[in-house]
């Protein structure tokens, strides 16, 4: 489960040893790596128009922190703060601390959006601690740790010298609701009837729902429903999907459930799925690499295709279910299947930006994972702007 974050979870207790460069860096090397992050983001990040001046948001607090970096823990802490400044759930560090904030959406169960003075819970992850506690879409997040949500979100941003404006408000609320990785969450929720309850919820690093097969398949109302269990990065998912499809009747409608794919995955699994539904090479996604145009002045864009798979072809309608915990490659698979003629239904997806590249800092070897490619559906719609048909 949550395959994108498996490496991060393994590194939680040893941030210093997580990544090292070719030689033992000294204090000045760590400082130089910290100072290089701003330039790296401005060169490689694919969505600079999100920021004033099309440049990474900085503050006097962040600049002072970068200057003070002298060792690996200080570099990692600064890198986390610098990446947070992007307010982009798809941008993360390649290592973390035991008490780092939980990754959203991979390790979150509440999707929160500000509505004026209200912090609205617009989606709750199925079978999650929040769902089991009775939290429902439409409820309000009143407080975190006993403090009003607005104050907690403002303090989250004040730590790095920024304010909760624009995208930062919802981003901050979702992160603080997901909590720290090493402790339970203390959340106060108000339901539609005005009833408030203070909940102690485990974080999703300690309550991951248990082991599950890569996919589960069942018959429902004549359809074959195949659900991916946050497994689009698991190579075993290909064989599991193939086995499920082998039981499909000719012409039967296939329902592909991507509502629990928050950790993304890889195109190998996605292309294996789509390959069941094409007879010829077919475009499913457009890629654009802004960093190459910045460097050379020459734009670069290309179309990716899915190819048929020998002996694996299903003729029949396809429906895709998505939601807020359809993330990254889950979103890519959804827009790809849409391009092949599938009906994509459900609520808004996670809206994760682009394709992530690993960027390794020169001296320490610390990796920053940044959205570096823009991704679009075959009609040119940005992946994050794609909207499914409501169910």
SVG drawing of the C-alpha trace seen along z (x, -y; Angstrom):
<svg xmlns="http://www.w3.org/2000/svg" viewBox="-29 -39 64 55">
<polyline fill="none" stroke="black" stroke-width="0.4" points="0.0,0.0 1.1,-3.6 4.0,-2.4 5.4,-5.9 6.3,-6.4 7.8,-3.0 11.3,-4.3 10.4,-7.3 9.0,-5.2 12.1,-3.0 14.2,-6.1 12.2,-7.7 14.5,-6.8 17.8,-7.6 17.7,-10.9 21.5,-11.4 22.4,-8.1 19.6,-8.2 21.5,-9.8 25.1,-10.7 27.3,-12.1 30.4,-10.6 32.6,-12.0 32.0,-13.1 30.6,-16.6 31.7,-19.3 29.6,-22.2 30.2,-24.5 29.1,-21.7 25.8,-21.3 25.3,-25.1 26.0,-25.2 23.5,-22.5 20.9,-24.4 21.6,-27.6 21.3,-25.7 17.7,-24.6 16.2,-27.9 18.1,-27.8 17.2,-24.2 13.5,-24.8 13.6,-27.9 15.3,-25.8 13.4,-22.6 10.0,-23.1 7.4,-22.9 4.8,-25.2 6.5,-28.5 3.4,-30.6 1.8,-29.5 4.2,-32.0 4.6,-35.8 7.3,-36.6 7.4,-33.0 10.0,-32.2 10.1,-30.0 8.5,-31.7 11.2,-32.7 11.2,-34.7 13.8,-36.1 13.3,-33.2 14.0,-30.7 17.0,-32.5 18.4,-32.7 17.8,-29.0 19.6,-28.1 22.6,-30.2 22.8,-28.5 22.8,-24.9 25.9,-23.0 25.1,-19.3 22.8,-16.7 19.9,-17.1 19.9,-20.8 19.9,-20.4 17.1,-18.0 15.0,-20.2 15.6,-23.2 14.8,-21.1 11.5,-20.1 10.7,-23.8 11.8,-24.9 9.6,-22.2 6.7,-23.1 6.9,-26.7 5.8,-25.4 2.4,-24.3 2.5,-21.4 1.6,-17.9 3.5,-16.3 6.8,-17.9 8.6,-16.1 12.1,-15.3 13.6,-11.9 14.3,-11.4 12.5,-12.4 12.5,-12.6 10.5,-10.4 8.4,-13.4 8.0,-14.9 4.6,-15.8 2.6,-13.0 2.5,-13.0 -0.7,-14.1 -2.6,-12.3 -0.7,-9.1 -0.9,-9.1 -4.0,-11.3 -7.7,-10.6 -9.3,-14.0 -9.5,-16.4 -10.0,-19.9 -10.8,-23.1 -11.4,-26.6 -14.8,-28.1 -14.6,-31.6 -14.2,-31.2 -15.0,-27.5 -12.6,-24.6 -14.7,-22.2 -14.0,-18.4 -15.0,-17.7 -13.8,-14.1 -13.0,-11.3 -10.9,-8.3 -12.8,-5.0 -12.0,-2.6 -9.6,-5.1 -9.3,-6.1 -11.4,-9.2 -14.1,-7.2 -14.3,-4.7 -14.7,-7.6 -17.7,-8.8 -16.3,-11.8 -18.2,-12.6 -17.9,-14.9 -19.5,-18.2 -18.3,-18.2 -16.0,-21.0 -12.5,-20.8 -12.9,-23.1 -9.6,-22.6 -6.3,-20.8 -4.7,-20.0 -7.4,-22.1 -6.4,-25.2 -8.7,-26.7 -7.8,-25.4 -7.2,-28.9 -4.6,-29.6 -2.9,-26.2 -2.7,-26.8 -1.3,-30.3 1.3,-28.9 2.2,-26.2 3.1,-28.9 4.6,-31.4 7.3,-28.8 8.8,-29.5 7.9,-33.2 4.9,-32.8 1.2,-33.5 -1.7,-31.1 -2.7,-32.9 -4.2,-31.2 -3.3,-27.6 -1.4,-27.6 -4.6,-27.6 -6.0,-24.3 -2.5,-22.8 -1.7,-23.7 -5.0,-22.4 -4.7,-19.1 -1.1,-18.6 -1.9,-19.5 -5.0,-17.2 -2.8,-14.4 -0.5,-15.0 3.0,-14.1 4.2,-10.6 5.2,-9.7 2.0,-10.5 -1.8,-10.4 -3.9,-13.2 -6.1,-15.4 -8.9,-16.8 -12.1,-18.5 -14.9,-18.1 -18.4,-19.6 -21.0,-17.7 -23.9,-19.2 -26.2,-19.1 -23.7,-21.3 -22.5,-18.5 -18.8,-18.7 -16.5,-15.9 -12.8,-15.8 -11.2,-12.8 -7.9,-11.1 -7.0,-9.4 -3.9,-7.3 -1.8,-8.6 -1.8,-6.5 1.8,-5.4 0.7,-3.3 -2.8,-2.5 -2.3,-1.6 -5.3,0.8 -3.3,4.0 -2.0,6.1 -4.1,6.3 -3.7,8.0 -2.7,5.6 -6.1,5.8 -9.5,7.2 -12.2,8.2 -15.9,8.9 -19.1,9.1 -21.6,6.3 -24.9,5.8 -23.4,7.6 -20.2,5.6 -16.7,6.9 -15.3,4.4 -11.5,4.4 -10.2,2.3 -6.5,1.3 -5.5,1.2 -3.0,-1.6 -0.8,0.7 0.0,-1.1 3.7,-1.0 3.6,2.7 4.7,5.0 2.5,7.8 -0.5,5.6 0.0,6.5 -0.4,10.2 -3.2,9.6 -5.1,7.4 -4.5,9.9 -5.9,12.7 -9.0,10.7 -9.5,9.7 -9.2,13.4 -12.5,14.0 -14.3,11.2 -17.1,12.2 -17.1,11.0 -18.7,7.6 -19.0,7.3 -18.6,3.8 -15.3,3.4 -15.3,1.0 -11.8,0.0 -11.8,-1.5 -8.9,-3.9 -10.3,-5.6 -7.5,-4.2 -4.4,-5.0 -3.1,-8.0 0.6,-6.9 0.7,-6.9 2.9,-4.3 4.5,-3.8 3.6,-3.8 4.4,-0.1 1.4,0.9 -0.8,-1.8 0.2,-0.8 -0.4,2.9 -4.0,2.0 -4.7,-0.2 -3.2,2.4 -6.3,4.6 -8.5,2.0 -6.6,1.0 -6.1,2.7 -3.3,0.3 -0.8,-2.2 -3.0,-4.9 -2.1,-8.2 -3.0,-8.5 -1.0,-11.4 1.0,-14.5 4.3,-15.4 6.0,-18.8 9.4,-19.6 9.6,-23.4 13.2,-23.1 14.6,-22.2 13.0,-25.3 14.4,-27.4 17.9,-26.0 18.0,-26.0 15.2,-28.2 13.7,-25.3 10.4,-23.9 10.0,-20.1 6.7,-18.2 5.8,-14.7 2.9,-12.3 3.0,-8.9 1.2,-5.9 -0.2,-2.7 0.3,0.5 -1.8,3.6 -0.7,6.6 -0.5,9.9 -3.3,12.2 -4.9,9.7 -7.9,7.8 -11.3,7.0 -14.1,5.6 -16.7,4.0 -17.5,0.7 -15.1,-0.5 -16.0,-2.8 -13.4,-4.3 -14.1,-5.5 -11.9,-8.2 -11.8,-10.6 -9.6,-12.6 -7.3,-9.6 -6.8,-9.0 -3.3,-10.5 -0.4,-10.9 -0.3,-7.7 -3.8,-7.0 -4.7,-10.4 -2.6,-9.5 -4.4,-6.2 -7.7,-7.9 -7.0,-10.5 -5.4,-7.7 -8.5,-5.5 -10.6,-8.6 -8.6,-9.0 -9.4,-5.4 -13.1,-6.1 -13.8,-5.0 -16.3,-6.8 -14.5,-8.4 -16.9,-9.1 -16.6,-10.3 -15.4,-13.4 -12.3,-15.6 -9.0,-13.7 -6.0,-14.7 -4.9,-17.2 -1.2,-16.4 1.0,-18.4 3.0,-16.8 5.6,-14.0 8.1,-13.9 11.9,-13.8 14.6,-13.1 17.1,-15.9 20.2,-15.0 22.0,-17.8 25.7,-17.9 27.5,-17.5 25.1,-15.6 23.3,-13.5 19.9,-14.5 17.2,-14.0 14.4,-16.5 11.4,-15.1 10.0,-17.9 7.2,-18.0 9.4,-18.6 7.2,-17.6 3.8,-19.0 1.2,-16.3 -1.9,-16.8 -4.7,-14.7 -4.6,-14.1 -6.9,-17.1 -4.4,-19.4 -6.3,-19.7 -3.8,-19.8 -4.1,-16.6 -4.8,-18.5 -7.7,-20.3 -9.4,-17.1 -12.8,-16.7 -14.7,-13.4 -18.4,-13.1 -20.2,-13.2 -21.7,-9.8"/>
</svg>
